């Protein structure tokens, strides 16, 4: 049984920074590039194009210029590029988010860093501490492996922390450079779908404890819920192979959403004496067209309820953990939310699992 949090302890969500790397390629350019590569393997090229167009993505931002990818032949080369680009892009979105919140790097008490597309020790937030000038007593929590769910999960874990330290400021940084994980020699259907769906981007959320801030239009992070579905480890994730991260992506993902998300959401809302009809703002992870359709159908959402998620998927692709934070940032900065409105942030990812976050403006 979950007890309702005391209003005096509920943290505020202050700002979201969002950034894309500077190199952009349309879906047609990407299809052309992969077609040239995979034609050498006698692959069914019409099927490749069909799969790429089915994911409803018009183009994606890339960590590197398209012409540089063929030169990345080893895991080390890809990962070195990931570290370099993650520090650059991550630093930009942290500063952007802090500026929106009227804060600076030395105001951060705890930074949560989430990713699933590269490895670094010291981790990216430690490298940013030196680069951006965080305080030496900053707390750091790097989280690897949560994948697409990590944006929502990071938000939830930061809010948990701020309930214990209501005078503190926490940031959640998500950096995902999915293009640097692509296995060019892998002709499996999951890899081909991933090569059409996932893009590169970073987002940063600034949260403050109940005693640190009070802003009239800043929503509070009221509660969160994590649900881990048993025996679903092979639904989504990576196999770590000699050339790096080889995608595991089951066609069962939309079906799992349909089977579970309605019951999960209803049970979560019932703990707070709410129902789906009370929720004005739905912030959904952009898992792909079939996942978004499953959200709409299972939750019986009104037309346009997750229009921002559909638009984000089309414009930038699935940015893994950063995607739901992109949609959250757009919701936060729109004129739509009014005082008293309820919102739900929802994402799903490797585990297989879901994460729900309840917001109140």
VOPAGU-2260 file (C-alpha; in pm, 1 decimal, decimal comma):
REM VOPAGU-2260
SITE   aa  ch    i         X         Y         Z
SITE  UNK   A    0       0,0       0,0       0,0
SITE  UNK   A    1     132,6     344,6     -90,7
SITE  UNK   A    2      74,8     643,1     136,5
SITE  UNK   A    3       7,9     982,5     -21,8
SITE  UNK   A    4     302,0    1221,3      -0,3
SITE  UNK   A    5     272,7    1527,4     219,9
SITE  UNK   A    6     215,8    1840,3       4,2
SITE  UNK   A    7     494,9    2010,6     199,4
SITE  UNK   A    8     747,6    1757,8      62,4
SITE  UNK   A    9     645,7    1747,1    -306,0
SITE  UNK   A   10     923,5    1873,3    -538,1
SITE  UNK   A   11     881,8    2109,0    -832,7
SITE  UNK   A   12     972,8    2046,8   -1195,7
SITE  UNK   A   13    1136,9    2372,8   -1295,0
SITE  UNK   A   14    1265,5    2348,0   -1654,8
SITE  UNK   A   15    1364,1    2115,3   -1937,5
SITE  UNK   A   16    1654,2    2177,2   -2175,5
SITE  UNK   A   17    1658,8    1995,7   -2509,4
SITE  UNK   A   18    1927,1    1960,2   -2774,8
SITE  UNK   A   19    2000,2    1781,6   -3099,5
SITE  UNK   A   20    2343,4    1729,5   -3256,8
SITE  UNK   A   21    2413,9    1953,3   -3558,6
SITE  UNK   A   22    2413,8    1692,6   -3836,0
SITE  UNK   A   23    2074,3    1612,9   -3989,9
SITE  UNK   A   24    1974,2    1348,5   -4243,0
SITE  UNK   A   25    1631,1    1290,4   -4391,6
SITE  UNK   A   26    1488,6     939,4   -4380,1
SITE  UNK   A   27    1539,6     915,3   -4757,9
SITE  UNK   A   28    1910,4    1003,6   -4720,3
SITE  UNK   A   29    1949,0     740,6   -4450,9
SITE  UNK   A   30    1768,5     478,5   -4658,2
SITE  UNK   A   31    2000,4     560,5   -4949,5
SITE  UNK   A   32    2311,2     523,4   -4732,9
SITE  UNK   A   33    2200,9     190,5   -4586,4
SITE  UNK   A   34    2073,4      67,9   -4922,9
SITE  UNK   A   35    2421,3     108,7   -5070,6
SITE  UNK   A   36    2569,0     -89,7   -4780,0
SITE  UNK   A   37    2309,2    -365,0   -4759,8
SITE  UNK   A   38    2277,5    -412,6   -5137,8
SITE  UNK   A   39    2618,6    -580,6   -5119,6
SITE  UNK   A   40    2462,2    -847,3   -4894,8
SITE  UNK   A   41    2186,5    -940,1   -5144,6
SITE  UNK   A   42    1930,6    -816,4   -4893,6
SITE  UNK   A   43    1566,3    -756,2   -4987,5
SITE  UNK   A   44    1602,6    -381,3   -5043,1
SITE  UNK   A   45    1232,1    -318,8   -5093,2
SITE  UNK   A   46    1168,3    -468,9   -4748,9
SITE  UNK   A   47    1436,1    -239,9   -4600,5
SITE  UNK   A   48    1267,7      68,3   -4744,2
SITE  UNK   A   49     924,0     -54,5   -4637,0
SITE  UNK   A   50    1042,9    -102,6   -4275,5
SITE  UNK   A   51    1211,6     238,5   -4265,5
SITE  UNK   A   52     906,8     420,9   -4397,5
SITE  UNK   A   53     671,0     233,5   -4163,3
SITE  UNK   A   54     821,9     390,7   -3849,9
SITE  UNK   A   55     674,2     736,8   -3932,6
SITE  UNK   A   56    1007,0     919,5   -3897,4
SITE  UNK   A   57    1088,4    1194,8   -4149,6
SITE  UNK   A   58    1454,1    1239,5   -4048,8
SITE  UNK   A   59    1699,4    1237,5   -3763,3
SITE  UNK   A   60    1984,0    1436,8   -3614,3
SITE  UNK   A   61    2315,0    1253,0   -3602,2
SITE  UNK   A   62    2614,8    1280,5   -3371,2
SITE  UNK   A   63    2851,6    1283,8   -3671,7
SITE  UNK   A   64    2825,1    1376,0   -4040,5
SITE  UNK   A   65    2677,0    1083,5   -4235,1
SITE  UNK   A   66    2999,0    1037,2   -4432,9
SITE  UNK   A   67    3199,8     962,6   -4114,7
SITE  UNK   A   68    3001,2     654,5   -4005,3
SITE  UNK   A   69    3158,1     404,1   -4247,9
SITE  UNK   A   70    3497,5     478,5   -4089,0
SITE  UNK   A   71    3377,0     361,2   -3746,2
SITE  UNK   A   72    3459,6      -7,9   -3766,2
SITE  UNK   A   73    3533,6     -95,4   -3400,1
SITE  UNK   A   74    3349,9     -63,3   -3071,1
SITE  UNK   A   75    3628,3     160,4   -2939,1
SITE  UNK   A   76    3598,3     402,8   -3230,5
SITE  UNK   A   77    3222,9     428,5   -3183,2
SITE  UNK   A   78    3249,3     465,8   -2806,9
SITE  UNK   A   79    3525,9     729,1   -2826,3
SITE  UNK   A   80    3301,1     929,7   -3059,5
SITE  UNK   A   81    3013,0     877,6   -2816,9
SITE  UNK   A   82    3210,5    1016,9   -2520,6
SITE  UNK   A   83    3324,9    1320,6   -2718,0
SITE  UNK   A   84    2979,0    1401,8   -2853,3
SITE  UNK   A   85    2795,4    1319,1   -2527,3
SITE  UNK   A   86    3008,2    1565,8   -2329,9
SITE  UNK   A   87    2954,2    1837,6   -2591,6
SITE  UNK   A   88    2578,2    1795,1   -2631,6
SITE  UNK   A   89    2517,4    1710,3   -2265,2
SITE  UNK   A   90    2693,4    2025,9   -2151,1
SITE  UNK   A   91    2479,1    2241,0   -2379,6
SITE  UNK   A   92    2146,6    2106,9   -2255,6
SITE  UNK   A   93    2247,8    2129,5   -1887,2
SITE  UNK   A   94    2334,4    2498,6   -1928,9
SITE  UNK   A   95    2016,3    2560,0   -2128,5
SITE  UNK   A   96    1795,2    2398,0   -1862,6
SITE  UNK   A   97    1968,0    2582,9   -1577,8
SITE  UNK   A   98    1928,5    2914,5   -1757,8
SITE  UNK   A   99    1555,7    2852,5   -1806,2
SITE  UNK   A  100    1528,4    2783,6   -1432,2
SITE  UNK   A  101    1729,2    3093,8   -1341,1
SITE  UNK   A  102    2008,0    2883,4   -1189,7
SITE  UNK   A  103    2376,6    2809,2   -1249,8
SITE  UNK   A  104    2602,7    2500,9   -1240,3
SITE  UNK   A  105    2699,2    2563,5    -877,0
SITE  UNK   A  106    2334,4    2540,6    -769,6
SITE  UNK   A  107    2321,6    2168,3    -852,4
SITE  UNK   A  108    2324,0    1941,7    -546,3
SITE  UNK   A  109    2269,0    1610,4    -727,4
SITE  UNK   A  110    2297,1    1512,3   -1093,1
SITE  UNK   A  111    2140,7    1193,9   -1230,2
SITE  UNK   A  112    2284,3    1084,1   -1565,6
SITE  UNK   A  113    2102,1     831,2   -1782,4
SITE  UNK   A  114    2207,6     665,1   -2105,6
SITE  UNK   A  115    2208,9     330,9   -2283,3
SITE  UNK   A  116    2416,4     413,1   -2592,7
SITE  UNK   A  117    2774,2     439,3   -2464,9
SITE  UNK   A  118    3012,8     364,4   -2179,2
SITE  UNK   A  119    3240,9     599,8   -1987,2
SITE  UNK   A  120    3428,8     588,2   -1658,3
SITE  UNK   A  121    3452,1     856,3   -1525,3
SITE  UNK   A  122    3094,0     894,7   -1642,8
SITE  UNK   A  123    2969,2    1186,4   -1851,8
SITE  UNK   A  124    2832,9    1389,6   -1559,8
SITE  UNK   A  125    3177,0    1373,2   -1389,9
SITE  UNK   A  126    3339,9    1508,4   -1706,2
SITE  UNK   A  127    3077,4    1783,7   -1713,7
SITE  UNK   A  128    3144,6    1868,8   -1348,9
SITE  UNK   A  129    3496,1    1969,4   -1448,2
SITE  UNK   A  130    3389,3    2138,2   -1771,1
SITE  UNK   A  131    3090,7    2335,9   -1640,2
SITE  UNK   A  132    3210,8    2403,8   -1286,5
SITE  UNK   A  133    2980,6    2208,6   -1057,1
SITE  UNK   A  134    3057,3    2227,0    -685,2
SITE  UNK   A  135    3306,3    1969,8    -561,3
SITE  UNK   A  136    3044,9    1826,9    -321,9
SITE  UNK   A  137    2792,1    1755,9    -598,6
SITE  UNK   A  138    2631,4    1410,6    -571,5
SITE  UNK   A  139    2640,6    1198,9    -887,8
SITE  UNK   A  140    2423,3     904,4    -985,0
SITE  UNK   A  141    2496,7     759,6   -1328,9
SITE  UNK   A  142    2234,3     508,8   -1444,5
SITE  UNK   A  143    2303,6     276,9   -1738,0
SITE  UNK   A  144    2074,6      19,7   -1896,1
SITE  UNK   A  145    1722,6     150,8   -1840,7
SITE  UNK   A  146    1695,4     242,4   -2208,2
SITE  UNK   A  147    1378,5     415,9   -2327,1
SITE  UNK   A  148    1224,2     419,1   -1978,7
SITE  UNK   A  149    1518,2     607,6   -1823,4
SITE  UNK   A  150    1389,5     960,0   -1889,2
SITE  UNK   A  151    1078,1     896,9   -1681,6
SITE  UNK   A  152    1266,1     678,6   -1430,8
SITE  UNK   A  153    1537,2     942,4   -1382,6
SITE  UNK   A  154    1269,7    1204,9   -1321,9
SITE  UNK   A  155    1108,5     978,8   -1061,8
SITE  UNK   A  156    1434,2     896,0    -882,4
SITE  UNK   A  157    1535,0    1265,4    -869,9
SITE  UNK   A  158    1196,8    1350,6    -719,2
SITE  UNK   A  159    1241,8    1074,2    -460,5
SITE  UNK   A  160    1575,2    1226,7    -365,0
SITE  UNK   A  161    1425,3    1575,4    -330,1
SITE  UNK   A  162    1158,9    1449,7     -90,8
SITE  UNK   A  163    1443,4    1359,7     144,3
SITE  UNK   A  164    1635,8    1682,3      73,8
SITE  UNK   A  165    1364,7    1945,7      16,9
SITE  UNK   A  166    1613,4    2233,5       9,0
SITE  UNK   A  167    1815,5    2084,1    -278,2
SITE  UNK   A  168    1827,9    2118,1    -656,8
SITE  UNK   A  169    1860,8    1806,2    -874,8
SITE  UNK   A  170    1907,4    1766,1   -1246,8
SITE  UNK   A  171    1843,4    1466,3   -1471,1
SITE  UNK   A  172    2057,1    1450,0   -1784,6
SITE  UNK   A  173    1973,5    1204,7   -2062,7
SITE  UNK   A  174    2214,5    1170,5   -2357,0
SITE  UNK   A  175    2143,8     913,1   -2626,1
SITE  UNK   A  176    2348,2     883,4   -2945,9
SITE  UNK   A  177    2173,3     584,7   -3099,0
SITE  UNK   A  178    2339,8     625,9   -3439,2
SITE  UNK   A  179    2674,1     530,1   -3285,8
SITE  UNK   A  180    2540,0     188,6   -3182,9
SITE  UNK   A  181    2424,8      78,8   -3529,7
SITE  UNK   A  182    2564,8    -260,0   -3630,6
SITE  UNK   A  183    2618,7    -213,2   -4003,2
SITE  UNK   A  184    2672,0    -584,5   -4071,5
SITE  UNK   A  185    2360,1    -697,1   -3881,1
SITE  UNK   A  186    2083,4    -776,3   -4131,1
SITE  UNK   A  187    1828,8    -884,2   -3869,4
SITE  UNK   A  188    1482,4    -726,7   -3881,1
SITE  UNK   A  189    1524,1    -571,0   -3530,8
SITE  UNK   A  190    1846,7    -396,0   -3637,9
SITE  UNK   A  191    1690,2    -269,9   -3960,7
SITE  UNK   A  192    1388,9    -133,8   -3770,4
SITE  UNK   A  193    1621,0      26,0   -3512,5
SITE  UNK   A  194    1825,6     185,6   -3790,8
SITE  UNK   A  195    1506,0     352,3   -3913,1
SITE  UNK   A  196    1355,4     448,2   -3577,7
SITE  UNK   A  197    1620,9     571,6   -3333,5
SITE  UNK   A  198    1782,7     915,3   -3341,8
SITE  UNK   A  199    2032,5    1120,2   -3140,4
SITE  UNK   A  200    1954,6    1384,3   -2879,4
SITE  UNK   A  201    1987,9    1499,5   -2519,5
SITE  UNK   A  202    1758,5    1650,0   -2258,6
SITE  UNK   A  203    1804,9    1788,6   -1908,4
SITE  UNK   A  204    1538,7    1838,3   -1640,4
SITE  UNK   A  205    1586,1    2072,1   -1343,2
SITE  UNK   A  206    1390,3    1987,5   -1027,5
SITE  UNK   A  207    1385,7    2160,6    -690,3
SITE  UNK   A  208    1267,5    2047,6    -351,3
SITE  UNK   A  209     960,6    2195,1    -185,4
SITE  UNK   A  210    1171,3    2431,0      27,6
SITE  UNK   A  211    1394,3    2546,7    -259,0
SITE  UNK   A  212    1138,3    2685,3    -502,3
SITE  UNK   A  213     780,7    2792,2    -550,5
SITE  UNK   A  214     676,1    2897,3    -899,0
SITE  UNK   A  215     308,5    2945,0    -989,7
SITE  UNK   A  216     318,0    2749,6   -1318,9
SITE  UNK   A  217     578,5    2490,6   -1221,2
SITE  UNK   A  218     418,6    2147,4   -1185,8
SITE  UNK   A  219     491,0    1934,7    -881,7
SITE  UNK   A  220     609,1    1574,9    -914,2
SITE  UNK   A  221     343,1    1418,5    -693,5
SITE  UNK   A  222     424,9    1047,7    -722,5
SITE  UNK   A  223     572,0     774,6    -939,8
SITE  UNK   A  224     522,9     405,2   -1003,1
SITE  UNK   A  225     760,2     142,4   -1143,9
SITE  UNK   A  226     631,0    -188,4   -1279,4
SITE  UNK   A  227     864,2    -470,6   -1383,5
SITE  UNK   A  228     698,1    -739,8   -1595,3
SITE  UNK   A  229     821,2   -1091,3   -1511,3
SITE  UNK   A  230    1015,5   -1301,1   -1763,2
SITE  UNK   A  231    1046,3   -1030,4   -2029,3
SITE  UNK   A  232    1423,4    -979,2   -2034,5
SITE  UNK   A  233    1449,2   -1058,9   -2407,1
SITE  UNK   A  234    1184,3    -809,8   -2517,1
SITE  UNK   A  235    1423,5    -515,7   -2548,8
SITE  UNK   A  236    1788,3    -442,2   -2477,2
SITE  UNK   A  237    2138,6    -510,7   -2605,7
SITE  UNK   A  238    2352,6    -812,5   -2666,8
SITE  UNK   A  239    2707,9    -691,9   -2602,6
SITE  UNK   A  240    2914,8    -827,8   -2892,7
SITE  UNK   A  241    3269,8    -768,1   -3017,5
SITE  UNK   A  242    3152,8    -475,4   -3231,9
SITE  UNK   A  243    2950,4    -312,5   -2955,8
SITE  UNK   A  244    2577,0    -296,1   -2886,0
SITE  UNK   A  245    2359,9    -533,9   -3090,1
SITE  UNK   A  246    1993,1    -448,2   -3054,0
SITE  UNK   A  247    1737,1    -684,2   -2899,9
SITE  UNK   A  248    1391,6    -564,9   -3006,1
SITE  UNK   A  249    1089,2    -792,9   -2998,0
SITE  UNK   A  250     779,5    -746,6   -3212,1
SITE  UNK   A  251     585,0    -816,8   -2889,2
SITE  UNK   A  252     644,1    -465,7   -2745,5
SITE  UNK   A  253     310,7    -316,5   -2864,4
SITE  UNK   A  254     125,0    -623,1   -2736,4
SITE  UNK   A  255     287,5    -588,2   -2392,3
SITE  UNK   A  256     176,1    -224,5   -2385,1
SITE  UNK   A  257    -179,4    -330,8   -2468,3
SITE  UNK   A  258    -177,9    -601,6   -2202,8
SITE  UNK   A  259     -41,5    -393,5   -1916,6
SITE  UNK   A  260     -53,8     -15,3   -1950,3
SITE  UNK   A  261    -425,5      33,2   -1881,3
SITE  UNK   A  262    -418,2    -169,3   -1560,7
SITE  UNK   A  263     -93,1      -4,4   -1450,9
SITE  UNK   A  264    -225,3     348,0   -1510,0
SITE  UNK   A  265    -563,9     282,8   -1347,6
SITE  UNK   A  266    -405,7     129,9   -1036,1
SITE  UNK   A  267    -156,4     416,3   -1010,6
SITE  UNK   A  268    -423,0     685,2   -1043,0
SITE  UNK   A  269    -657,0     507,2    -800,3
SITE  UNK   A  270    -392,2     543,1    -527,4
SITE  UNK   A  271    -446,4     918,5    -561,5
SITE  UNK   A  272    -825,4     900,3    -600,2
SITE  UNK   A  273    -795,8     986,7    -968,2
SITE  UNK   A  274    -912,2     828,3   -1292,4
SITE  UNK   A  275    -798,8     866,1   -1655,1
SITE  UNK   A  276   -1067,8    1129,3   -1709,1
SITE  UNK   A  277    -895,0    1355,0   -1453,8
SITE  UNK   A  278    -569,9    1366,6   -1653,3
SITE  UNK   A  279    -540,8    1667,0   -1885,4
SITE  UNK   A  280    -181,0    1617,7   -2004,1
SITE  UNK   A  281     -43,6    1284,2   -2127,0
SITE  UNK   A  282     334,7    1284,8   -2185,2
SITE  UNK   A  283     413,5     960,6   -2366,5
SITE  UNK   A  284     748,3     818,5   -2472,7
SITE  UNK   A  285     774,4     806,1   -2852,5
SITE  UNK   A  286     832,1     431,0   -2874,0
SITE  UNK   A  287     716,2     402,9   -3236,2
SITE  UNK   A  288     383,9     416,4   -3421,9
SITE  UNK   A  289     253,0      83,9   -3288,8
SITE  UNK   A  290     347,2     173,0   -2930,2
SITE  UNK   A  291     176,1     513,8   -2951,6
SITE  UNK   A  292    -133,5     350,8   -3102,6
SITE  UNK   A  293    -131,1      99,5   -2816,3
SITE  UNK   A  294    -118,7     386,0   -2563,5
SITE  UNK   A  295    -411,4     560,5   -2735,4
SITE  UNK   A  296    -628,6     250,9   -2765,0
SITE  UNK   A  297    -555,0      93,0   -2426,6
SITE  UNK   A  298    -605,6     416,4   -2232,8
SITE  UNK   A  299    -898,9     530,5   -2452,7
SITE  UNK   A  300    -730,9     867,8   -2491,5
SITE  UNK   A  301    -919,4    1154,0   -2655,4
SITE  UNK   A  302    -812,2    1256,5   -3006,9
SITE  UNK   A  303    -489,5    1457,7   -3000,6
SITE  UNK   A  304    -404,2    1364,9   -2639,9
SITE  UNK   A  305     -52,2    1254,2   -2738,2
SITE  UNK   A  306     -13,9    1471,5   -3048,4
SITE  UNK   A  307     319,6    1604,5   -2919,6
SITE  UNK   A  308     456,6    1250,6   -2898,1
SITE  UNK   A  309     347,4    1175,2   -3255,6
SITE  UNK   A  310     505,3    1500,3   -3378,0
SITE  UNK   A  311     830,8    1434,8   -3192,2
SITE  UNK   A  312     855,3    1083,4   -3336,9
SITE  UNK   A  313     811,0    1218,4   -3689,5
SITE  UNK   A  314    1053,0    1509,0   -3651,4
SITE  UNK   A  315    1346,3    1353,8   -3461,5
SITE  UNK   A  316    1278,1     980,0   -3422,7
SITE  UNK   A  317    1288,0     781,3   -3100,7
SITE  UNK   A  318    1564,1     934,5   -2884,4
SITE  UNK   A  319    1549,2     652,1   -2629,1
SITE  UNK   A  320    1553,8     800,5   -2275,0
SITE  UNK   A  321    1556,7    1161,3   -2398,9
SITE  UNK   A  322    1233,5    1130,4   -2601,5
SITE  UNK   A  323     982,9    1154,3   -2319,0
SITE  UNK   A  324    1176,5    1451,9   -2178,6
SITE  UNK   A  325    1153,2    1630,3   -2515,6
SITE  UNK   A  326     774,1    1588,7   -2503,3
SITE  UNK   A  327     770,7    1693,7   -2136,9
SITE  UNK   A  328     965,1    2011,9   -2217,8
SITE  UNK   A  329     723,6    2106,5   -2494,5
SITE  UNK   A  330     427,3    2046,7   -2261,7
SITE  UNK   A  331     586,6    2253,9   -1987,7
SITE  UNK   A  332     653,0    2549,0   -2218,8
SITE  UNK   A  333     312,5    2547,3   -2389,7
SITE  UNK   A  334      35,5    2782,0   -2271,2
SITE  UNK   A  335    -204,2    2489,4   -2220,3
SITE  UNK   A  336    -135,7    2374,9   -1862,2
SITE  UNK   A  337    -345,4    2558,3   -1605,1
SITE  UNK   A  338    -320,2    2564,3   -1228,6
SITE  UNK   A  339    -473,6    2249,5   -1084,7
SITE  UNK   A  340    -423,0    2038,6   -1398,8
SITE  UNK   A  341    -303,3    1678,9   -1363,9
SITE  UNK   A  342     -52,8    1515,4   -1598,3
SITE  UNK   A  343     101,2    1171,0   -1643,2
SITE  UNK   A  344     447,6    1100,8   -1783,6
SITE  UNK   A  345     475,8     743,0   -1912,4
SITE  UNK   A  346     752,6     539,0   -2067,9
SITE  UNK   A  347     846,3     174,5   -2112,9
SITE  UNK   A  348    1181,5       7,3   -2164,8
SITE  UNK   A  349    1417,4    -285,8   -2107,2
SITE  UNK   A  350    1327,9    -508,0   -1818,4
SITE  UNK   A  351    1060,8    -508,0   -1961,5
SITE  UNK   A  352     904,7    -237,7   -1749,7
SITE  UNK   A  353     699,2      77,4   -1728,3
SITE  UNK   A  354     747,2     399,8   -1534,4
SITE  UNK   A  355     466,2     643,0   -1456,7
SITE  UNK   A  356     506,7     989,6   -1306,5
SITE  UNK   A  357     213,7    1199,6   -1177,5
SITE  UNK   A  358     233,8    1578,7   -1218,5
SITE  UNK   A  359      12,9    1857,1   -1073,3
SITE  UNK   A  360      28,5    2216,0   -1195,5
